């Protein structure tokens, strides 16, 4: 299965946070687009569908869980991983229980290529095996209504021509092919379908993967060194109070996965824990670069420097002091011609600054 990265998903436009449901069957779609595309055109076409679903229709992400092109290649759709029962946005009332897979093209009058038909069947059979269900037998649809088949066309549950008349007429053929392929699938150990293991290639990528799964567009992001977990743990109370992620960086720079996640979230403020040995001046410069295009949410101007966090209420009349941090914000550093702070103390861009919880 080709990943979202393979088709060039721009994660900065994804505002939907993954949610898990269950897989009790599959809904078959077609994208209803052009059929004369070449292999090299496919990533751009998927990006177009993604932009339309995520931005124009305001679904926050592409609606399909998987897409198959006419050449038989399978592409990851909605964010969250193809092994998880990720809730899609492809069939109203069915998204939380049915896997959505779409064939690229319009199959109202055009025949489905055999290689594409087989890929649709392979992906569906594999998905059923992963979630421990068999292709045969009924399932349940809208408001608990029993459906005679686990594999249905979109038109079976909505007022639509999808997946196209020609394709729909071959649904029994598709079901038979899924039945044939299902016994060839590996035996998967069934675990809690709502348990998700979040991991990356290293601790930095793991922090980015965790943030990708949980957070949409937080205003504040906390950053700490990945080589001293005490700093990251110290960020936890403040992150919890502000519903913010904690990302890990190297002392000398920002790992690629973390930089990409910052670009996706576009936070208004980045708060950095630790003195310069933990997060160097070079790393701070990279953080400023990663946040150069950051803007406040809902069209607001970027948040101004706020310095060290003030005591914050945790309810019940209690007030809790959170760690003092550096705050790195887009277009609001005091570097350049402005020089010092105006109060006689040096700015972070001047010699003599020692980093005492000041804003950067």
SULKA-V919005 format. One record per backbone hydrogen bond with DSSP energy under -1.0 kcal/mol. NH is the residue of the N-H (numbers start at 0). CO is the residue of the C=O. Records with the same first field share a line. If there is no record, write none. Layout:
NH = CO / CO
This chain:
1 = 73
6 = 2
8 = 3
10 = 8
12 = 9
14 = 59
15 = 59
20 = 84
21 = 95
23 = 96
25 = 149
26 = 98
27 = 151
28 = 100
30 = 102
31 = 104
40 = 37
44 = 40
45 = 41
46 = 42
47 = 43
48 = 44
49 = 45
50 = 46
51 = 47
52 = 48
53 = 49
54 = 50
55 = 50
56 = 51
58 = 52
59 = 53
64 = 99
65 = 99
66 = 74
67 = 101
68 = 72
71 = 68
74 = 66
75 = 1
76 = 64
77 = 63
83 = 80
85 = 83
86 = 18
87 = 94
88 = 62
93 = 90
96 = 93
97 = 93
98 = 24
100 = 26
101 = 65
102 = 28
103 = 67
116 = 112
117 = 113
118 = 114
119 = 115
120 = 116
121 = 117
122 = 118
123 = 119
124 = 120
125 = 121
126 = 122
127 = 123
128 = 124
129 = 125
130 = 126
131 = 128
132 = 127
138 = 146
140 = 144
143 = 140
144 = 141
146 = 138
151 = 25
153 = 27
154 = 161
155 = 152
156 = 153
159 = 157
163 = 160
166 = 106
167 = 163
168 = 164
169 = 166
170 = 167
173 = 169
174 = 170
175 = 171
176 = 172
177 = 173
178 = 174
179 = 175
180 = 176
181 = 177
183 = 180
184 = 181
194 = 191
205 = 201
206 = 202
207 = 203
208 = 204
209 = 205
210 = 206
211 = 207
212 = 208
213 = 209
214 = 210
220 = 268
221 = 244
222 = 270
223 = 246
225 = 248
230 = 227
232 = 228
233 = 229
234 = 230
238 = 234
239 = 235
240 = 236
241 = 237
243 = 238
246 = 221
248 = 223
249 = 252
252 = 249
258 = 254
259 = 255
260 = 256
261 = 257
262 = 258
263 = 259
264 = 260
265 = 261
267 = 218
268 = 218
269 = 327
270 = 220
271 = 325
272 = 222
277 = 274
278 = 274
279 = 250
283 = 279
284 = 280
285 = 281
286 = 282
287 = 283
288 = 284
289 = 285
290 = 286
291 = 288
293 = 290
299 = 296
311 = 319
313 = 317
317 = 314
319 = 311
325 = 271
327 = 269
331 = 328
338 = 335
340 = 344
349 = 346
352 = 349
359 = 326
